[in-house]
Amino acid sequence: MNAVHISTARTMLNSGDPVDLSVWRSDGSILELRNVISLRYSFYGGWRNVKILASGECRRVRDCCIFRINGLDVFL
């Protein structure tokens, strides 16, 4: 089984190493983010800012909407 708990996914994001993410959007579509690093995390808000290294674009994603990191399924 290739899956990790959300706490392990948070540790991977907080390490500063680039990761690949798959995130559900509010309309149910899937957002694929490749080669991103986590910049800021709000524990109480449940969101984090990630930066796409290729373009420099910053996005805000909710941790509970992350369902895959580096090809590993994320469970709550």
A tleap script that builds the chain and sets N, CA, C and O, in Angstrom:
source leaprc.protein.ff14SB
mol = sequence {
  NMET ASN ALA VAL HIE ILE SER THR ALA ARG
  THR MET LEU ASN SER GLY ASP PRO VAL ASP
  LEU SER VAL TRP ARG SER ASP GLY SER ILE
  LEU GLU LEU ARG ASN VAL ILE SER LEU ARG
  TYR SER PHE TYR GLY GLY TRP ARG ASN VAL
  LYS ILE LEU ALA SER GLY GLU CYS ARG ARG
  VAL ARG ASP CYS CYS ILE PHE ARG ILE ASN
  GLY LEU ASP VAL PHE CLEU
}
set mol.1.N position { 0.853 -1.190 0.000 }
set mol.1.CA position { 0.000 0.000 0.000 }
set mol.1.C position { 0.886 1.235 0.000 }
set mol.1.O position { 1.700 1.415 0.905 }
set mol.2.N position { 0.736 2.075 -0.993 }
set mol.2.CA position { 1.535 3.290 -1.117 }
set mol.2.C position { 0.734 4.482 -0.630 }
set mol.2.O position { 0.180 5.239 -1.427 }
set mol.3.N position { 0.677 4.645 0.683 }
set mol.3.CA position { -0.094 5.735 1.266 }
set mol.3.C position { 0.615 6.252 2.508 }
set mol.3.O position { 1.347 5.520 3.174 }
set mol.4.N position { 0.385 7.530 2.810 }
set mol.4.CA position { 0.950 8.159 4.008 }
set mol.4.C position { -0.151 8.921 4.722 }
set mol.4.O position { -1.124 9.354 4.105 }
set mol.5.N position { 0.009 9.078 6.018 }
set mol.5.CA position { -0.935 9.854 6.816 }
set mol.5.C position { -0.707 11.339 6.543 }
set mol.5.O position { 0.383 11.734 6.129 }
set mol.6.N position { -1.721 12.156 6.772 }
set mol.6.CA position { -1.614 13.605 6.528 }
set mol.6.C position { -0.489 14.223 7.365 }
set mol.6.O position { 0.139 15.186 6.925 }
set mol.7.N position { -0.224 13.691 8.554 }
set mol.7.CA position { 0.861 14.239 9.381 }
set mol.7.C position { 2.223 13.994 8.720 }
set mol.7.O position { 3.113 14.841 8.807 }
set mol.8.N position { 2.388 12.845 8.062 }
set mol.8.CA position { 3.624 12.571 7.328 }
set mol.8.C position { 3.727 13.480 6.109 }
set mol.8.O position { 4.813 13.957 5.780 }
set mol.9.N position { 2.606 13.722 5.439 }
set mol.9.CA position { 2.595 14.636 4.289 }
set mol.9.C position { 2.971 16.050 4.732 }
set mol.9.O position { 3.700 16.745 4.023 }
set mol.10.N position { 2.485 16.481 5.888 }
set mol.10.CA position { 2.847 17.808 6.412 }
set mol.10.C position { 4.337 17.884 6.700 }
set mol.10.O position { 4.971 18.903 6.427 }
set mol.11.N position { 4.902 16.811 7.252 }
set mol.11.CA position { 6.344 16.776 7.520 }
set mol.11.C position { 7.125 16.884 6.219 }
set mol.11.O position { 8.135 17.584 6.157 }
set mol.12.N position { 6.663 16.192 5.177 }
set mol.12.CA position { 7.324 16.262 3.874 }
set mol.12.C position { 7.267 17.683 3.311 }
set mol.12.O position { 8.246 18.173 2.747 }
set mol.13.N position { 6.114 18.341 3.468 }
set mol.13.CA position { 5.965 19.707 2.975 }
set mol.13.C position { 6.817 20.687 3.781 }
set mol.13.O position { 7.413 21.602 3.212 }
set mol.14.N position { 6.878 20.502 5.092 }
set mol.14.CA position { 7.625 21.414 5.950 }
set mol.14.C position { 9.134 21.238 5.849 }
set mol.14.O position { 9.886 22.080 6.339 }
set mol.15.N position { 9.590 20.151 5.217 }
set mol.15.CA position { 11.029 19.898 5.107 }
set mol.15.C position { 11.722 20.899 4.180 }
set mol.15.O position { 12.935 21.090 4.272 }
set mol.16.N position { 10.965 21.532 3.294 }
set mol.16.CA position { 11.554 22.489 2.360 }
set mol.16.C position { 11.978 21.873 1.035 }
set mol.16.O position { 12.398 22.585 0.123 }
set mol.17.N position { 11.869 20.549 0.924 }
set mol.17.CA position { 12.218 19.884 -0.333 }
set mol.17.C position { 11.069 20.004 -1.326 }
set mol.17.O position { 9.907 19.970 -0.921 }
set mol.18.N position { 11.368 20.144 -2.629 }
set mol.18.CA position { 10.302 20.202 -3.638 }
set mol.18.C position { 9.510 18.896 -3.694 }
set mol.18.O position { 10.082 17.810 -3.611 }
set mol.19.N position { 8.187 19.014 -3.836 }
set mol.19.CA position { 7.301 17.851 -3.910 }
set mol.19.C position { 6.300 18.063 -5.045 }
set mol.19.O position { 6.143 19.171 -5.558 }
set mol.20.N position { 5.629 16.977 -5.423 }
set mol.20.CA position { 4.521 17.027 -6.370 }
set mol.20.C position { 3.237 16.792 -5.590 }
set mol.20.O position { 3.167 15.873 -4.773 }
set mol.21.N position { 2.213 17.620 -5.836 }
set mol.21.CA position { 0.949 17.527 -5.116 }
set mol.21.C position { -0.216 17.341 -6.075 }
set mol.21.O position { -0.205 17.858 -7.192 }
set mol.22.N position { -1.215 16.602 -5.626 }
set mol.22.CA position { -2.518 16.535 -6.291 }
set mol.22.C position { -3.531 17.026 -5.270 }
set mol.22.O position { -3.601 16.508 -4.155 }
set mol.23.N position { -4.319 18.034 -5.656 }
set mol.23.CA position { -5.223 18.709 -4.723 }
set mol.23.C position { -6.611 18.799 -5.350 }
set mol.23.O position { -6.748 19.084 -6.540 }
set mol.24.N position { -7.648 18.551 -4.530 }
set mol.24.CA position { -9.012 18.787 -4.992 }
set mol.24.C position { -9.314 20.269 -4.900 }
set mol.24.O position { -8.996 20.908 -3.898 }
set mol.25.N position { -9.934 20.828 -5.952 }
set mol.25.CA position { -10.375 22.216 -5.937 }
set mol.25.C position { -11.810 22.286 -5.415 }
set mol.25.O position { -12.460 21.255 -5.243 }
set mol.26.N position { -12.302 23.494 -5.163 }
set mol.26.CA position { -13.636 23.666 -4.580 }
set mol.26.C position { -14.741 23.163 -5.507 }
set mol.26.O position { -15.810 22.782 -5.029 }
set mol.27.N position { -14.510 23.154 -6.819 }
set mol.27.CA position { -15.527 22.672 -7.753 }
set mol.27.C position { -15.408 21.171 -8.018 }
set mol.27.O position { -16.153 20.633 -8.837 }
set mol.28.N position { -14.482 20.484 -7.337 }
set mol.28.CA position { -14.321 19.051 -7.482 }
set mol.28.C position { -13.287 18.632 -8.505 }
set mol.28.O position { -12.969 17.447 -8.611 }
set mol.29.N position { -12.757 19.578 -9.259 }
set mol.29.CA position { -11.723 19.238 -10.226 }
set mol.29.C position { -10.390 19.019 -9.495 }
set mol.29.O position { -10.250 19.346 -8.316 }
set mol.30.N position { -9.441 18.472 -10.209 }
set mol.30.CA position { -8.148 18.137 -9.622 }
set mol.30.C position { -7.094 19.120 -10.120 }
set mol.30.O position { -7.000 19.400 -11.315 }
set mol.31.N position { -6.308 19.636 -9.187 }
set mol.31.CA position { -5.206 20.542 -9.496 }
set mol.31.C position { -3.907 19.779 -9.276 }
set mol.31.O position { -3.641 19.303 -8.172 }
set mol.32.N position { -3.103 19.662 -10.318 }
set mol.32.CA position { -1.808 18.983 -10.234 }
set mol.32.C position { -0.726 20.045 -10.096 }
set mol.32.O position { -0.560 20.885 -10.981 }
set mol.33.N position { 0.001 20.011 -9.006 }
set mol.33.CA position { 1.078 20.964 -8.765 }
set mol.33.C position { 2.396 20.203 -8.751 }
set mol.33.O position { 2.604 19.333 -7.906 }
set mol.34.N position { 3.270 20.522 -9.669 }
set mol.34.CA position { 4.556 19.829 -9.804 }
set mol.34.C position { 5.689 20.716 -9.315 }
set mol.34.O position { 5.721 21.914 -9.597 }
set mol.35.N position { 6.621 20.118 -8.578 }
set mol.35.CA position { 7.840 20.800 -8.130 }
set mol.35.C position { 7.512 22.067 -7.334 }
set mol.35.O position { 7.874 23.176 -7.728 }
set mol.36.N position { 6.816 21.878 -6.202 }
set mol.36.CA position { 6.426 23.002 -5.351 }
set mol.36.C position { 7.090 22.881 -3.984 }
set mol.36.O position { 7.457 21.790 -3.547 }
set mol.37.N position { 7.237 24.028 -3.316 }
set mol.37.CA position { 7.708 24.053 -1.934 }
set mol.37.C position { 6.676 24.792 -1.099 }
set mol.37.O position { 5.970 25.666 -1.601 }
set mol.38.N position { 6.591 24.437 0.176 }
set mol.38.CA position { 5.659 25.082 1.089 }
set mol.38.C position { 6.323 26.316 1.680 }
set mol.38.O position { 7.455 26.251 2.158 }
set mol.39.N position { 5.613 27.445 1.646 }
set mol.39.CA position { 6.154 28.687 2.181 }
set mol.39.C position { 5.611 29.009 3.570 }
set mol.39.O position { 6.379 29.329 4.477 }
set mol.40.N position { 4.311 28.928 3.739 }
set mol.40.CA position { 3.684 29.325 4.989 }
set mol.40.C position { 2.535 28.374 5.274 }
set mol.40.O position { 1.832 27.935 4.364 }
set mol.41.N position { 2.355 28.060 6.567 }
set mol.41.CA position { 1.298 27.144 6.973 }
set mol.41.C position { 0.501 27.767 8.105 }
set mol.41.O position { 1.080 28.275 9.065 }
set mol.42.N position { -0.826 27.733 8.003 }
set mol.42.CA position { -1.707 28.215 9.061 }
set mol.42.C position { -2.380 27.018 9.708 }
set mol.42.O position { -3.256 26.399 9.105 }
set mol.43.N position { -1.979 26.683 10.936 }
set mol.43.CA position { -2.548 25.535 11.633 }
set mol.43.C position { -4.033 25.741 11.885 }
set mol.43.O position { -4.828 24.822 11.689 }
set mol.44.N position { -4.414 26.934 12.316 }
set mol.44.CA position { -5.818 27.193 12.648 }
set mol.44.C position { -6.678 27.350 11.405 }
set mol.44.O position { -7.851 26.978 11.416 }
set mol.45.N position { -6.117 27.892 10.340 }
set mol.45.CA position { -6.862 28.038 9.093 }
set mol.45.C position { -6.899 26.761 8.272 }
set mol.45.O position { -7.814 26.560 7.474 }
set mol.46.N position { -5.898 25.886 8.465 }
set mol.46.CA position { -5.838 24.631 7.732 }
set mol.46.C position { -5.363 24.779 6.296 }
set mol.46.O position { -5.624 23.904 5.471 }
set mol.47.N position { -4.673 25.864 5.980 }
set mol.47.CA position { -4.203 26.087 4.621 }
set mol.47.C position { -2.704 26.357 4.631 }
set mol.47.O position { -2.114 26.625 5.677 }
set mol.48.N position { -2.115 26.284 3.474 }
set mol.48.CA position { -0.701 26.611 3.315 }
set mol.48.C position { -0.483 27.286 1.972 }
set mol.48.O position { -1.219 27.038 1.017 }
set mol.49.N position { 0.522 28.134 1.902 }
set mol.49.CA position { 0.938 28.730 0.643 }
set mol.49.C position { 2.043 27.866 0.065 }
set mol.49.O position { 2.984 27.498 0.768 }
set mol.50.N position { 1.931 27.541 -1.215 }
set mol.50.CA position { 2.972 26.786 -1.898 }
set mol.50.C position { 3.447 27.598 -3.095 }
set mol.50.O position { 2.682 28.344 -3.707 }
set mol.51.N position { 4.717 27.435 -3.411 }
set mol.51.CA position { 5.307 28.146 -4.546 }
set mol.51.C position { 5.720 27.130 -5.596 }
set mol.51.O position { 6.428 26.168 -5.301 }
set mol.52.N position { 5.264 27.357 -6.838 }
set mol.52.CA position { 5.657 26.512 -7.966 }
set mol.52.C position { 7.012 27.018 -8.445 }
set mol.52.O position { 7.124 28.152 -8.911 }
set mol.53.N position { 8.037 26.185 -8.334 }
set mol.53.CA position { 9.399 26.638 -8.613 }
set mol.53.C position { 9.620 26.984 -10.080 }
set mol.53.O position { 10.411 27.877 -10.383 }
set mol.54.N position { 8.941 26.301 -10.998 }
set mol.54.CA position { 9.157 26.552 -12.427 }
set mol.54.C position { 8.694 27.947 -12.841 }
set mol.54.O position { 9.348 28.601 -13.653 }
set mol.55.N position { 7.567 28.407 -12.288 }
set mol.55.CA position { 6.997 29.681 -12.715 }
set mol.55.C position { 7.090 30.774 -11.657 }
set mol.55.O position { 6.936 31.951 -11.983 }
set mol.56.N position { 7.336 30.419 -10.409 }
set mol.56.CA position { 7.358 31.402 -9.334 }
set mol.56.C position { 5.973 31.749 -8.809 }
set mol.56.O position { 5.836 32.602 -7.932 }
set mol.57.N position { 4.939 31.089 -9.342 }
set mol.57.CA position { 3.563 31.352 -8.923 }
set mol.57.C position { 3.322 30.800 -7.521 }
set mol.57.O position { 3.804 29.719 -7.184 }
set mol.58.N position { 2.574 31.547 -6.704 }
set mol.58.CA position { 2.197 31.094 -5.370 }
set mol.58.C position { 0.714 30.743 -5.357 }
set mol.58.O position { -0.106 31.457 -5.937 }
set mol.59.N position { 0.374 29.640 -4.693 }
set mol.59.CA position { -1.011 29.193 -4.583 }
set mol.59.C position { -1.308 28.894 -3.126 }
set mol.59.O position { -0.403 28.545 -2.369 }
set mol.60.N position { -2.569 29.027 -2.721 }
set mol.60.CA position { -3.003 28.661 -1.381 }
set mol.60.C position { -3.844 27.394 -1.497 }
set mol.60.O position { -4.819 27.353 -2.248 }
set mol.61.N position { -3.461 26.360 -0.748 }
set mol.61.CA position { -4.193 25.097 -0.769 }
set mol.61.C position { -4.541 24.702 0.662 }
set mol.61.O position { -3.807 25.005 1.603 }
set mol.62.N position { -5.668 24.023 0.804 }
set mol.62.CA position { -6.080 23.502 2.112 }
set mol.62.C position { -5.469 22.119 2.296 }
set mol.62.O position { -5.489 21.296 1.380 }
set mol.63.N position { -4.926 21.870 3.483 }
set mol.63.CA position { -4.290 20.578 3.748 }
set mol.63.C position { -5.260 19.413 3.581 }
set mol.63.O position { -4.873 18.353 3.090 }
set mol.64.N position { -6.511 19.598 3.982 }
set mol.64.CA position { -7.476 18.499 3.904 }
set mol.64.C position { -7.827 18.152 2.459 }
set mol.64.O position { -8.413 17.098 2.211 }
set mol.65.N position { -7.483 19.015 1.500 }
set mol.65.CA position { -7.781 18.758 0.091 }
set mol.65.C position { -6.621 18.091 -0.654 }
set mol.65.O position { -6.755 17.742 -1.827 }
set mol.66.N position { -5.489 17.916 0.023 }
set mol.66.CA position { -4.344 17.232 -0.592 }
set mol.66.C position { -4.616 15.730 -0.524 }
set mol.66.O position { -4.794 15.177 0.561 }
set mol.67.N position { -4.648 15.073 -1.686 }
set mol.67.CA position { -4.904 13.635 -1.671 }
set mol.67.C position { -3.748 12.817 -2.234 }
set mol.67.O position { -3.798 11.588 -2.204 }
set mol.68.N position { -2.712 13.470 -2.745 }
set mol.68.CA position { -1.536 12.746 -3.223 }
set mol.68.C position { -0.309 13.633 -3.100 }
set mol.68.O position { -0.345 14.811 -3.457 }
set mol.69.N position { 0.776 13.061 -2.593 }
set mol.69.CA position { 2.051 13.774 -2.512 }
set mol.69.C position { 3.147 12.831 -2.999 }
set mol.69.O position { 3.300 11.721 -2.489 }
set mol.70.N position { 3.901 13.286 -3.987 }
set mol.70.CA position { 4.978 12.480 -4.590 }
set mol.70.C position { 4.499 11.090 -4.989 }
set mol.70.O position { 5.232 10.115 -4.821 }
set mol.71.N position { 3.292 10.984 -5.508 }
set mol.71.CA position { 2.750 9.711 -5.965 }
set mol.71.C position { 2.182 8.826 -4.864 }
set mol.71.O position { 1.693 7.732 -5.143 }
set mol.72.N position { 2.241 9.284 -3.620 }
set mol.72.CA position { 1.707 8.521 -2.485 }
set mol.72.C position { 0.337 9.068 -2.111 }
set mol.72.O position { 0.170 10.281 -1.980 }
set mol.73.N position { -0.649 8.182 -1.936 }
set mol.73.CA position { -1.965 8.611 -1.506 }
set mol.73.C position { -1.896 9.120 -0.069 }
set mol.73.O position { -1.159 8.572 0.751 }
set mol.74.N position { -2.661 10.165 0.238 }
set mol.74.CA position { -2.699 10.757 1.576 }
set mol.74.C position { -4.037 10.429 2.204 }
set mol.74.O position { -5.083 10.656 1.596 }
set mol.75.N position { -4.012 9.889 3.433 }
set mol.75.CA position { -5.253 9.617 4.154 }
set mol.75.C position { -5.278 10.421 5.442 }
set mol.75.O position { -4.239 10.789 5.990 }
set mol.76.N position { -6.504 10.686 5.916 }
set mol.76.CA position { -6.681 11.497 7.129 }
set mol.76.C position { -6.704 10.648 8.373 }
set mol.76.O position { -6.845 11.173 9.477 }
savepdb mol mol.pdb
quit
